Amino acid sequence: CWVCLGCVVEAREEIRFNIEAIDVFIRAGMLNIGIYDMHLAMSMDNGTNYVSIVYAKQFLQHYLIDNRSNSPINESHFQATIEALNTIVLTGRPIPDGYIFIFCYFIFDLNYLF
């Protein structure tokens, strides 16, 4: 059973940008991760939606750095989100604190992006 992405997208910000709530859907296999990745990448509006950018940074840090050994996802699941954040960084738009750490982590530790 899949959660309707529209339900997540149209939910209040307290739910839509809540890592714990989304984690429940991901771990239960109820959220199509590929479609959620595309939604998250597009929700940043090329750097104009600061709330979404901050959430994406926290989301990636939570799953790919802080809880990597227990994470149900990996970098390949969120390529569109990572690429969107990198585009924002490379265009010189203001970014949330801590994102440079994630950016450097992928480039230098994982050799992921290049």
FIKOLZA-1660 file (N, C-alpha, C; in steps of 0.1 Angstrom, whole numbers, plus 5000, padded with zeros to 4 digits):
% residues 114
   i   px   py   pz ch aa at
   1 5008 4988 5000  A  C  N
   1 5000 5000 5000  A  C CA
   1 5009 5012 5000  A  C  C
   2 5007 5021 4991  A  W  N
   2 5015 5034 4989  A  W CA
   2 5007 5045 4995  A  W  C
   3 5014 5054 5002  A  V  N
   3 5007 5066 5007  A  V CA
   3 5006 5075 4994  A  V  C
   4 4995 5082 4993  A  C  N
   4 4994 5091 4982  A  C CA
   4 5004 5103 4984  A  C  C
   5 5013 5105 4974  A  L  N
   5 5022 5115 4976  A  L CA
   5 5015 5129 4977  A  L  C
   6 5004 5130 4970  A  G  N
   6 4996 5142 4971  A  G CA
   6 4992 5145 4985  A  G  C
   7 4989 5134 4993  A  C  N
   7 4985 5136 5007  A  C CA
   7 4997 5142 5015  A  C  C
   8 5009 5137 5012  A  V  N
   8 5021 5143 5019  A  V CA
   8 5023 5157 5014  A  V  C
   9 5023 5159 5001  A  V  N
   9 5025 5173 4995  A  V CA
   9 5015 5183 5000  A  V  C
  10 5003 5179 5001  A  E  N
  10 4992 5189 5005  A  E CA
  10 4991 5190 5020  A  E  C
  11 4998 5182 5028  A  A  N
  11 4997 5182 5042  A  A CA
  11 5002 5196 5048  A  A  C
  12 4999 5199 5060  A  R  N
  12 5004 5210 5067  A  R CA
  12 5019 5209 5067  A  R  C
  13 5026 5221 5068  A  E  N
  13 5041 5220 5068  A  E CA
  13 5046 5212 5080  A  E  C
  14 5039 5212 5091  A  E  N
  14 5043 5204 5103  A  E CA
  14 5045 5189 5100  A  E  C
  15 5037 5184 5090  A  I  N
  15 5037 5170 5086  A  I CA
  15 5046 5169 5074  A  I  C
  16 5044 5178 5064  A  R  N
  16 5052 5177 5051  A  R CA
  16 5067 5178 5053  A  R  C
  17 5071 5186 5063  A  F  N
  17 5086 5188 5065  A  F CA
  17 5089 5182 5079  A  F  C
  18 5084 5170 5082  A  N  N
  18 5087 5164 5095  A  N CA
  18 5094 5151 5092  A  N  C
  19 5106 5150 5095  A  I  N
  19 5114 5138 5092  A  I CA
  19 5109 5126 5099  A  I  C
  20 5104 5127 5111  A  E  N
  20 5099 5115 5118  A  E CA
  20 5086 5110 5111  A  E  C
  21 5077 5119 5107  A  A  N
  21 5065 5114 5100  A  A CA
  21 5069 5108 5087  A  A  C
  22 5077 5114 5079  A  I  N
  22 5081 5108 5066  A  I CA
  22 5089 5095 5068  A  I  C
  23 5097 5094 5079  A  D  N
  23 5104 5082 5082  A  D CA
  23 5094 5070 5084  A  D  C
  24 5083 5072 5091  A  V  N
  24 5073 5062 5093  A  V CA
  24 5069 5056 5080  A  V  C
  25 5065 5065 5070  A  F  N
  25 5061 5061 5057  A  F CA
  25 5072 5053 5049  A  F  C
  26 5084 5058 5050  A  I  N
  26 5095 5052 5043  A  I CA
  26 5098 5038 5049  A  I  C
  27 5099 5037 5062  A  R  N
  27 5102 5024 5068  A  R CA
  27 5091 5014 5066  A  R  C
  28 5079 5019 5065  A  A  N
  28 5067 5010 5063  A  A CA
  28 5066 5006 5048  A  A  C
  29 5074 5012 5040  A  G  N
  29 5073 5009 5025  A  G CA
  29 5061 5015 5019  A  G  C
  30 5056 5026 5025  A  M  N
  30 5043 5032 5020  A  M CA
  30 5046 5044 5012  A  M  C
  31 5058 5048 5009  A  L  N
  31 5061 5060 5002  A  L CA
  31 5071 5057 4990  A  L  C
  32 5067 5060 4978  A  N  N
  32 5075 5058 4967  A  N CA
  32 5087 5068 4968  A  N  C
  33 5099 5062 4971  A  I  N
  33 5110 5071 4974  A  I CA
  33 5115 5079 4962  A  I  C
  34 5114 5073 4950  A  G  N
  34 5118 5080 4938  A  G CA
  34 5109 5092 4935  A  G  C
  35 5097 5090 4937  A  I  N
  35 5087 5101 4934  A  I CA
  35 5089 5112 4945  A  I  C
  36 5091 5107 4958  A  Y  N
  36 5094 5117 4969  A  Y CA
  36 5106 5125 4966  A  Y  C
  37 5117 5118 4961  A  D  N
  37 5129 5125 4957  A  D CA
  37 5127 5136 4947  A  D  C
  38 5119 5133 4937  A  M  N
  38 5116 5143 4927  A  M CA
  38 5108 5155 4933  A  M  C
  39 5098 5151 4941  A  H  N
  39 5090 5162 4948  A  H CA
  39 5099 5171 4956  A  H  C
  40 5108 5165 4964  A  L  N
  40 5117 5172 4973  A  L CA
  40 5126 5181 4965  A  L  C
  41 5132 5176 4954  A  A  N
  41 5140 5184 4945  A  A CA
  41 5133 5196 4939  A  A  C
  42 5121 5193 4935  A  M  N
  42 5113 5204 4928  A  M CA
  42 5108 5214 4939  A  M  C
  43 5105 5210 4951  A  S  N
  43 5100 5219 4961  A  S CA
  43 5109 5230 4965  A  S  C
  44 5122 5228 4962  A  M  N
  44 5132 5238 4966  A  M CA
  44 5131 5250 4956  A  M  C
  45 5124 5249 4946  A  D  N
  45 5122 5260 4936  A  D CA
  45 5135 5267 4933  A  D  C
  46 5145 5260 4929  A  N  N
  46 5158 5265 4925  A  N CA
  46 5164 5275 4935  A  N  C
  47 5161 5272 4948  A  G  N
  47 5167 5280 4958  A  G CA
  47 5158 5290 4964  A  G  C
  48 5146 5292 4960  A  T  N
  48 5137 5302 4965  A  T CA
  48 5129 5297 4977  A  T  C
  49 5127 5284 4979  A  N  N
  49 5119 5279 4990  A  N CA
  49 5129 5275 5001  A  N  C
  50 5132 5285 5010  A  Y  N
  50 5142 5282 5021  A  Y CA
  50 5137 5271 5030  A  Y  C
  51 5124 5270 5034  A  V  N
  51 5119 5260 5043  A  V CA
  51 5122 5246 5037  A  V  C
  52 5120 5245 5024  A  S  N
  52 5122 5232 5018  A  S CA
  52 5137 5229 5017  A  S  C
  53 5145 5239 5015  A  I  N
  53 5160 5237 5014  A  I CA
  53 5165 5232 5028  A  I  C
  54 5161 5239 5038  A  V  N
  54 5165 5235 5052  A  V CA
  54 5160 5220 5055  A  V  C
  55 5148 5217 5051  A  Y  N
  55 5143 5204 5054  A  Y CA
  55 5151 5193 5046  A  Y  C
  56 5154 5196 5033  A  A  N
  56 5162 5187 5025  A  A CA
  56 5175 5184 5031  A  A  C
  57 5182 5195 5036  A  K  N
  57 5195 5194 5042  A  K CA
  57 5194 5185 5055  A  K  C
  58 5184 5187 5063  A  Q  N
  58 5182 5179 5075  A  Q CA
  58 5179 5165 5072  A  Q  C
  59 5170 5163 5062  A  F  N
  59 5166 5150 5058  A  F CA
  59 5179 5142 5053  A  F  C
  60 5187 5148 5044  A  L  N
  60 5198 5141 5039  A  L CA
  60 5208 5138 5050  A  L  C
  61 5210 5148 5059  A  Q  N
  61 5220 5146 5070  A  Q CA
  61 5215 5134 5079  A  Q  C
  62 5202 5134 5082  A  H  N
  62 5196 5124 5091  A  H CA
  62 5199 5110 5085  A  H  C
  63 5195 5108 5072  A  Y  N
  63 5196 5095 5066  A  Y CA
  63 5210 5091 5061  A  Y  C
  64 5217 5100 5055  A  L  N
  64 5229 5097 5048  A  L CA
  64 5242 5099 5056  A  L  C
  65 5241 5106 5067  A  I  N
  65 5253 5109 5075  A  I CA
  65 5251 5104 5090  A  I  C
  66 5241 5110 5097  A  D  N
  66 5239 5107 5111  A  D CA
  66 5235 5092 5114  A  D  C
  67 5226 5087 5106  A  N  N
  67 5221 5074 5108  A  N CA
  67 5224 5064 5096  A  N  C
  68 5235 5066 5090  A  R  N
  68 5238 5059 5078  A  R CA
  68 5237 5043 5080  A  R  C
  69 5242 5038 5091  A  S  N
  69 5242 5024 5093  A  S CA
  69 5228 5018 5095  A  S  C
  70 5218 5026 5098  A  N  N
  70 5204 5021 5101  A  N CA
  70 5194 5027 5091  A  N  C
  71 5200 5033 5080  A  S  N
  71 5191 5040 5071  A  S CA
  71 5185 5031 5060  A  S  C
  72 5172 5032 5058  A  P  N
  72 5166 5024 5047  A  P CA
  72 5169 5029 5033  A  P  C
  73 5175 5041 5032  A  I  N
  73 5178 5047 5019  A  I CA
  73 5193 5050 5018  A  I  C
  74 5198 5053 5006  A  N  N
  74 5212 5057 5004  A  N CA
  74 5212 5068 4994  A  N  C
  75 5224 5072 4990  A  E  N
  75 5225 5084 4981  A  E CA
  75 5218 5082 4968  A  E  C
  76 5218 5070 4963  A  S  N
  76 5212 5067 4950  A  S CA
  76 5197 5070 4950  A  S  C
  77 5190 5069 4961  A  H  N
  77 5176 5071 4962  A  H CA
  77 5172 5086 4961  A  H  C
  78 5182 5095 4964  A  F  N
  78 5179 5109 4965  A  F CA
  78 5188 5117 4956  A  F  C
  79 5191 5112 4944  A  Q  N
  79 5200 5119 4935  A  Q CA
  79 5194 5132 4930  A  Q  C
  80 5182 5133 4927  A  A  N
  80 5176 5145 4923  A  A CA
  80 5177 5156 4933  A  A  C
  81 5174 5152 4946  A  T  N
  81 5175 5162 4957  A  T CA
  81 5189 5167 4959  A  T  C
  82 5199 5157 4959  A  I  N
  82 5213 5161 4960  A  I CA
  82 5217 5170 4949  A  I  C
  83 5214 5167 4937  A  E  N
  83 5217 5175 4925  A  E CA
  83 5211 5189 4926  A  E  C
  84 5198 5190 4931  A  A  N
  84 5192 5203 4932  A  A CA
  84 5199 5211 4942  A  A  C
  85 5203 5205 4954  A  L  N
  85 5210 5213 4964  A  L CA
  85 5224 5217 4959  A  L  C
  86 5230 5208 4951  A  N  N
  86 5244 5212 4946  A  N CA
  86 5242 5223 4936  A  N  C
  87 5232 5223 4928  A  T  N
  87 5230 5234 4919  A  T CA
  87 5228 5247 4926  A  T  C
  88 5220 5247 4937  A  I  N
  88 5218 5259 4945  A  I CA
  88 5231 5264 4950  A  I  C
  89 5240 5255 4955  A  V  N
  89 5253 5259 4961  A  V CA
  89 5261 5265 4950  A  V  C
  90 5262 5259 4938  A  L  N
  90 5271 5263 4927  A  L CA
  90 5266 5276 4921  A  L  C
  91 5253 5279 4922  A  T  N
  91 5248 5292 4917  A  T CA
  91 5250 5304 4926  A  T  C
  92 5255 5301 4938  A  G  N
  92 5258 5312 4948  A  G CA
  92 5246 5316 4956  A  G  C
  93 5235 5309 4955  A  R  N
  93 5223 5313 4963  A  R CA
  93 5226 5310 4978  A  R  C
  94 5220 5318 4987  A  P  N
  94 5222 5315 5001  A  P CA
  94 5217 5301 5005  A  P  C
  95 5224 5294 5013  A  I  N
  95 5221 5280 5017  A  I CA
  95 5220 5279 5032  A  I  C
  96 5213 5269 5037  A  P  N
  96 5213 5267 5051  A  P CA
  96 5226 5263 5057  A  P  C
  97 5228 5267 5070  A  D  N
  97 5240 5263 5077  A  D CA
  97 5241 5248 5077  A  D  C
  98 5253 5243 5075  A  G  N
  98 5256 5229 5075  A  G CA
  98 5255 5222 5062  A  G  C
  99 5249 5228 5052  A  Y  N
  99 5249 5221 5039  A  Y CA
  99 5262 5220 5033  A  Y  C
 100 5271 5229 5035  A  I  N
 100 5285 5228 5029  A  I CA
 100 5291 5215 5034  A  I  C
 101 5288 5212 5047  A  F  N
 101 5294 5200 5053  A  F CA
 101 5289 5188 5045  A  F  C
 102 5276 5187 5042  A  I  N
 102 5270 5176 5034  A  I CA
 102 5276 5176 5020  A  I  C
 103 5277 5187 5014  A  F  N
 103 5283 5188 5000  A  F CA
 103 5297 5183 5000  A  F  C
 104 5305 5187 5010  A  C  N
 104 5319 5182 5010  A  C CA
 104 5320 5167 5014  A  C  C
 105 5311 5163 5022  A  Y  N
 105 5310 5149 5025  A  Y CA
 105 5309 5140 5013  A  Y  C
 106 5300 5144 5004  A  F  N
 106 5297 5136 4992  A  F CA
 106 5309 5137 4982  A  F  C
 107 5315 5149 4981  A  I  N
 107 5326 5151 4972  A  I CA
 107 5339 5144 4977  A  I  C
 108 5343 5147 4989  A  F  N
 108 5356 5142 4994  A  F CA
 108 5356 5128 5000  A  F  C
 109 5345 5125 5008  A  D  N
 109 5345 5112 5015  A  D CA
 109 5340 5101 5006  A  D  C
 110 5329 5104 4998  A  L  N
 110 5323 5093 4991  A  L CA
 110 5327 5094 4976  A  L  C
 111 5333 5105 4972  A  N  N
 111 5336 5107 4958  A  N CA
 111 5323 5105 4949  A  N  C
 112 5312 5110 4955  A  Y  N
 112 5299 5107 4949  A  Y CA
 112 5295 5115 4937  A  Y  C
 113 5298 5128 4938  A  L  N
 113 5293 5137 4928  A  L CA
 113 5302 5138 4915  A  L  C
 114 5315 5136 4917  A  F  N
 114 5324 5138 4905  A  F CA
 114 5332 5126 4902  A  F  C
% end
